[in-house]
Amino acid sequence: MKIRKGDTVEVIAGDDKGLRGTVHRVIPGRAVLRGRAKKGQRQVAMDPNRTRVVVSGINLVKKHQRRTGDVRTQVGIIEREAPIHISNVALVCPHCQKATRVGYQVLETGSKVRVCKRCHQTID
């Protein structure tokens, strides 16, 4: 994944365009494939077009939460972050502080690291 939990990202499309935040969670897209599955089984595969991220302070929505039995839940109007599609955010390079695309480079040790396409510095 080019964007991971803990990364700082900038929104490049939508209502919150230009805002920056930290990634709380990455939700990989899963698609159910129908076809040659055995009885009672479903084939599940990764669908990159459905991958989303939850960013702090971005895409805030209001949820009207009512009381549910004896469970101690927060009641009333709750404001929380909703997932945003991964194509609408860009990683912010920690070195040049600009939104950038991500490349990969294999080091001599054999480890694969993410690289900023603007300043060519390693991100990891």
N, C-alpha and C positions, 0 to 999 in steps of 0.2 A: 504494500500500500504506500502511496506517495504521501498521504497525510495520516498521521498517527495521533493517538491520545497524548495530550500534553503539548502539542504543537500550537504555535500562534498562527492564526489564519486571518485573512482579510476577505470580506464579502465583496465579490466583483459583479454580482447581479442581484436584483430584487430590491425590496423596500429598504433593507439595511445596508445598501451599497456603500462601501467606504469604511464601514466599522470593522474593528479588530476585536478578536477574542481568542480564548484558549479552548481547544477541543476537549470536551468532557468524555465523549464516547463516539466510536465509529460503529455504524450499523451496516454490516455487509449485506448487500442485496442477495436474497435467496429466491430462486424461482423453482417452482415445481414442474418437472418435466414429465409429461405423460408419454406412455409408449410401452416399451418392453419390460415393464416392472413385473415382478412376480405378484401373485395374489396377496393382497393386504399390504403391499409395500408401495412407497412412492419414491421416485428418483428425485433427488434434490441437487441442484447445481448452483454455482455462484453466478449471479447476473450483475455485472459491473454497472449497468444502467440504473440499478435500483439502490446503489450504495448511498448512504446518507451520514451526516455528522451532526452531533449536538454541540453547539458552541455557546460559551457563557455570554449572556447578555444579548444574544442575537436571536431573532425570530421568536420573540416573546408572544405567547398566546395566553388567553384567560380561560380557565376551566371552571365551570360552576359545579362545585362538589357538594353533594348533600350527605347528610348523616346516614350511615349504613350500619344498623344494628348496634352491637356493643363494641365494635372495633373502634379504637381510638385514632380516628383520622382527622385531618384538618378539614374544617367545614367552612363553606363560603366560596368566594371567588379567589381562585388560586392562579397566580401568574407564574408560568414556567417556560423553559426553552423548548421549542419544538424542533424536530430534525430538519435540516436543510440539505438539499442535494449537494453532493460532493463537487459537482461541476461548477457550482456557484461560489466556491471559495478557492482562494489561492494561498499557498504557504508563504509566510513571511520569513525571509532569511534572517537568522540571528546576527549575521555579520554586517550586511548592507541595509537592513531594516526596510526592505522593499518587497512587495509581493512578487513572487517569482515562480517559474516552472521548476520542476524537479527532474534531475537526471540521476543516473547511477554510475558508480565507478567501483571497480574491483581493486582492492589494495594488494600489496605484495604478500600479505599474510593470508590472503584468500577471502577476506571478509568483504561484503558488499555494503557500500555506504551511499547515502543520498548526497547529491551535489547540487548547489545553487547554479542555475543556468546564467545568472547575471554576473556574479563575482567569482564563480568557479571554486568556492570554498565548500568544505564538507559541512553538512548540516548535523549529522549524528555525532 
